[in-house]
Amino acid sequence: MKRISLFDIVFLSLFLLTILYFIIVRLYSSNSNKSLILTIGDKQYEISLEEDKVVDLREYGKKMKISIKDKKARIIESDCPDKTCIRMGVVGSCGESAVCVPNEVSIHIKCSKSDYDAISK
Amino acid sequence: MPLLRKRLIFLIIVLSFFGCKNSYKQHSSFIMGTIVEITLSKNDQHHLVDLTNYMNNLAEYLKANIKHLNEMKMGEKDKFDPTFIKLIEKGIYYSEISGGRFDITIYTLMKLYGFPEGPYDLPDDAQISEAAKNISYRNIILNGELIGKKSNFEIDMGAYAKGWIVDETVKKMKEFGIKDGIINAGGDLYCLGDKDGEGWIIGIQHPDEKGRVISVIKLKNKAVATSGDYERFFIKDGKKYIHIFDALKKKPADNYKSVSVIADTVEMADALSTVYYLMTPEEIKKVCKEMKTPVMVYNHDNKKLTFCGWEQFEKN
C-alpha cells in the first residue's frame, strides 16, 4: 500500500479549505441581506433596515424624511414641488427604489443577491 | 515528479475556477436630472469618477446648448456646435418616423403643464392655443452650422438626449478597456459585454406594482429603454395627465401603460420607446420591422403585446 506523504496532507487540506471557504461565502450571500442605500447627489449612505425609525435628512441639507418600518422604507416628507417620491410609496423588495429628482435624493433596496442586474422603467 | 506536477495543476485549476468569477458593484448618483446607476466589475471601479464626470460634462454641454436655442426668438439664427446640430437632426428624424406625433418642440406646450419637474397644473385654453401655433419641428431651420427659428418654439430632448449621453459614456468605457458593465440612466440602459458569458439579466418594471416585473430579458451589448405613464404624471379633477405629449393632438397621450424597446444604442431605444408609445399596435408592428427593434407594449388591459422578436430576448 502507498504511504500518505506530507504533500498529500497539505494538498488535501488546501483543497478542503478552499471548498469550505466557497461554501461559506455562497451560504452567506444567498441569505440576501437587505439594506437601504440612500443616494444624495453623488454620495451614497447605507442604512440598516433592521430597526424601525424615521430618518431626517436635514443633516444632509435636505428637507425630507424617510420612514423605515418592518424592513421596508418610504419617503414620507419632501419639500419638492410634485411629491412624486412620496407617491412612489413603499420600497422593500430587492432593487426597488423611490426617487426625488428635484432634491437629488433616492432610496434603493440593496440585496447581497438580486434576481436582476438592472431594471428598465 | 510527474505526480506532484499533476496535483499542482489540479489545485491551480480548482482555485482559478472559483476565483475567476468577477463580482460587480453598483454605484448611483444624480446626473442630468435622473438617477444613474453604473455597474462595474470590482477591477474597474477606479474608472467610476472619470465616467461620472464625463456624463456630467455631456449633460452640461447639452443643457447650455438647449438653453441658448430656447432663448432665441422667432426669426433669429445662430452658430451651434456640429455635435448639437447632429442631435437636432436626430430629433427631426424621429419626428418624421412618428408622422409628426413625436416632436422636440412640444416642450413649448409641456412646460405650461409644469413638466418635467412640477409644480403641475392645467394651462388655460388661450395659453394652449398660443403655444400650439409655435409647435412643429418644421420650424427648426438647419443651415450648415446655423440653427434658425421660424416660430417661438422651445425644445426638450429628454426623450433621447439621456440615451445619447449613455452611448457616449459607453464609448468611453470601451476606451478605458472596460469589457463588462451597465449604465442605467433612470431605466434607460446599456449592457456592455456579456457579464463573463452569462449575459445581463434585466427586469422590465411592472407599471402598477413596484416589486414586480412584466418581462425578464437577457442582453449582451444591447440597450433597452422604457416609456410609461406611471412615473411622471399628475391627476387633476380625476383625469390623468402624463409627460408624453402627442404633437399632432397638442395634448398629453395615454395610449399604453408602458412601451419597452431593445436596440443597439440607448439613444435609439429611448427615442423609439416614446415614438412607439404614440402609435397604434399596427403601426408599431410595421415600424419596428423597419427599425429592427424588438418591442414590448403593456396596454391598459394589462395585456403584453410583443413585436419584432422581443420573445427571443426573454429569459425562460
HADDOCK unambig.tbl for C-alpha pairs under 7 A between the chains (distance, minus, plus):
assign (segid A and resid 39 and name CA) (segid B and resid 28 and name CA) 6.74 0.50 0.50
assign (segid A and resid 39 and name CA) (segid B and resid 29 and name CA) 6.56 0.50 0.50
assign (segid A and resid 41 and name CA) (segid B and resid 29 and name CA) 5.70 0.50 0.50
assign (segid A and resid 41 and name CA) (segid B and resid 30 and name CA) 5.24 0.50 0.50
assign (segid A and resid 42 and name CA) (segid B and resid 29 and name CA) 4.29 0.50 0.50
assign (segid A and resid 42 and name CA) (segid B and resid 30 and name CA) 6.06 0.50 0.50
assign (segid A and resid 43 and name CA) (segid B and resid 29 and name CA) 6.89 0.50 0.50
assign (segid A and resid 81 and name CA) (segid B and resid 118 and name CA) 5.61 0.50 0.50
assign (segid A and resid 81 and name CA) (segid B and resid 119 and name CA) 4.88 0.50 0.50
assign (segid A and resid 82 and name CA) (segid B and resid 117 and name CA) 6.77 0.50 0.50
assign (segid A and resid 82 and name CA) (segid B and resid 118 and name CA) 5.12 0.50 0.50
assign (segid A and resid 82 and name CA) (segid B and resid 119 and name CA) 5.31 0.50 0.50
assign (segid A and resid 82 and name CA) (segid B and resid 120 and name CA) 6.90 0.50 0.50
assign (segid A and resid 93 and name CA) (segid B and resid 211 and name CA) 5.74 0.50 0.50
assign (segid A and resid 96 and name CA) (segid B and resid 210 and name CA) 6.79 0.50 0.50
assign (segid A and resid 96 and name CA) (segid B and resid 211 and name CA) 6.22 0.50 0.50
assign (segid A and resid 101 and name CA) (segid B and resid 33 and name CA) 6.05 0.50 0.50
assign (segid A and resid 101 and name CA) (segid B and resid 34 and name CA) 6.10 0.50 0.50
assign (segid A and resid 102 and name CA) (segid B and resid 117 and name CA) 6.96 0.50 0.50
assign (segid A and resid 104 and name CA) (segid B and resid 30 and name CA) 5.96 0.50 0.50
assign (segid A and resid 116 and name CA) (segid B and resid 201 and name CA) 5.17 0.50 0.50
assign (segid A and resid 116 and name CA) (segid B and resid 202 and name CA) 5.44 0.50 0.50
assign (segid A and resid 116 and name CA) (segid B and resid 203 and name CA) 6.04 0.50 0.50
assign (segid A and resid 117 and name CA) (segid B and resid 200 and name CA) 6.15 0.50 0.50
assign (segid A and resid 117 and name CA) (segid B and resid 201 and name CA) 5.32 0.50 0.50
assign (segid A and resid 117 and name CA) (segid B and resid 202 and name CA) 5.80 0.50 0.50
assign (segid A and resid 118 and name CA) (segid B and resid 202 and name CA) 5.11 0.50 0.50
assign (segid A and resid 118 and name CA) (segid B and resid 203 and name CA) 6.51 0.50 0.50
assign (segid A and resid 119 and name CA) (segid B and resid 187 and name CA) 6.12 0.50 0.50
assign (segid A and resid 119 and name CA) (segid B and resid 202 and name CA) 5.59 0.50 0.50
assign (segid A and resid 119 and name CA) (segid B and resid 203 and name CA) 4.79 0.50 0.50
assign (segid A and resid 119 and name CA) (segid B and resid 204 and name CA) 5.75 0.50 0.50
assign (segid A and resid 119 and name CA) (segid B and resid 205 and name CA) 6.36 0.50 0.50
assign (segid A and resid 120 and name CA) (segid B and resid 187 and name CA) 3.99 0.50 0.50
assign (segid A and resid 120 and name CA) (segid B and resid 188 and name CA) 5.98 0.50 0.50
assign (segid A and resid 120 and name CA) (segid B and resid 203 and name CA) 6.30 0.50 0.50
assign (segid A and resid 120 and name CA) (segid B and resid 204 and name CA) 4.98 0.50 0.50
assign (segid A and resid 120 and name CA) (segid B and resid 205 and name CA) 6.10 0.50 0.50
assign (segid A and resid 120 and name CA) (segid B and resid 225 and name CA) 6.13 0.50 0.50
assign (segid A and resid 120 and name CA) (segid B and resid 226 and name CA) 6.06 0.50 0.50
assign (segid A and resid 121 and name CA) (segid B and resid 187 and name CA) 4.53 0.50 0.50
assign (segid A and resid 121 and name CA) (segid B and resid 204 and name CA) 6.22 0.50 0.50
assign (segid A and resid 121 and name CA) (segid B and resid 205 and name CA) 5.21 0.50 0.50
assign (segid A and resid 121 and name CA) (segid B and resid 226 and name CA) 5.17 0.50 0.50
assign (segid A and resid 121 and name CA) (segid B and resid 227 and name CA) 6.95 0.50 0.50
